[in-house]
Amino acid sequence: MINTLVTLSEGQIKKIKTAYENKRSVKIFLSYKKIEKSGNFELLLTESQKESFNKNRALGKGLILELSYEQLKRNHSGGFLPLLFAGLAALGALAGGSAAIANAVKTSQHQSAEEEETKRHNLEMEKLAKNKSGSGLKKKRPNLTANQS
């Protein structure tokens, strides 16, 4: 097997991780843009995969790589997968922290808007109360004289 640098998207990384965890092979498409330069991940490829990789790079074409579970195991033990999994965990934690911050900001904005509405409502009610003068509630007394006749 030959070490080869490739550029992988986050989706491709997750696809590889899932295949490894489920003990299955995986197919990933690498566009020409992802193989024209040195990549950010090192994969162990078979000789025929490496030949196809180099041929497509020379032709300016992308390719579909099928990585067997055996290749994924070898990549995991000595390749990039352990680092990749650690990076995914850190990325997940970062995304979770970002979501919590965004949620806190949204909640704060909602509470602020709610407080403003409450203040507006209370001021309006006070204005209405100042302009009215009432004598309060009066309980009507029953007319006892009419009933007694």
LINTA-V145407 format. One record per backbone hydrogen bond with DSSP energy under -1.0 kcal/mol. CO is the residue of the C=O (numbers start at 1). NH is the residue of the N-H. E is the energy in kcal/mol with one decimal. If there is no record, write none. Layout:
co->(CO:CO)
nh->(NH:NH)
e->(E:E)
//
This chain:
co->(2:4:6:9:10:11:12:13:14:15:16:17:18:19:26:28:30:32:32:34:41:43:45:46:47:48:49:50:51:52:53:54:55:56:63:65:67:68:69:70:71:72:73:74:75:80:81:82:83:84:85:86:87:88:89:90:91:92:93:94:95:96:97:98:99:100:101:102:103:104:105:106:107:108:109:110:111:112:113:114:115:116:117:118:119:120:121:122:123:124:125:126:127:142:144)
nh->(45:43:41:13:14:15:16:17:18:19:20:21:22:24:67:65:63:35:36:7:6:4:2:50:51:52:53:54:55:56:57:58:59:61:30:28:26:72:73:74:75:76:77:78:79:84:85:86:87:88:89:90:91:92:93:94:95:96:97:98:99:100:101:102:103:104:105:106:107:108:109:110:111:112:113:114:115:116:117:118:119:120:121:122:123:124:125:126:127:128:129:130:131:144:148)
e->(-3.0:-3.2:-2.5:-2.1:-2.3:-2.2:-2.4:-2.5:-2.7:-2.2:-2.4:-2.5:-2.2:-2.8:-3.1:-3.0:-2.4:-1.0:-2.0:-1.2:-3.3:-2.5:-3.3:-2.5:-2.4:-2.4:-2.5:-2.7:-2.7:-2.6:-2.0:-2.2:-1.9:-2.9:-3.4:-2.7:-2.4:-2.3:-2.6:-2.2:-2.9:-2.3:-2.4:-2.2:-2.0:-2.7:-3.0:-1.8:-2.4:-2.4:-2.1:-2.1:-2.4:-2.5:-2.2:-2.4:-2.5:-2.4:-2.4:-2.4:-2.3:-2.0:-2.1:-2.6:-2.5:-2.3:-2.4:-2.4:-2.6:-2.4:-2.4:-2.3:-2.5:-2.4:-2.3:-2.3:-2.5:-2.2:-2.1:-2.1:-2.5:-2.4:-2.6:-2.6:-2.4:-2.1:-2.4:-2.4:-2.2:-2.1:-2.2:-2.0:-1.6:-1.2:-1.2)
//
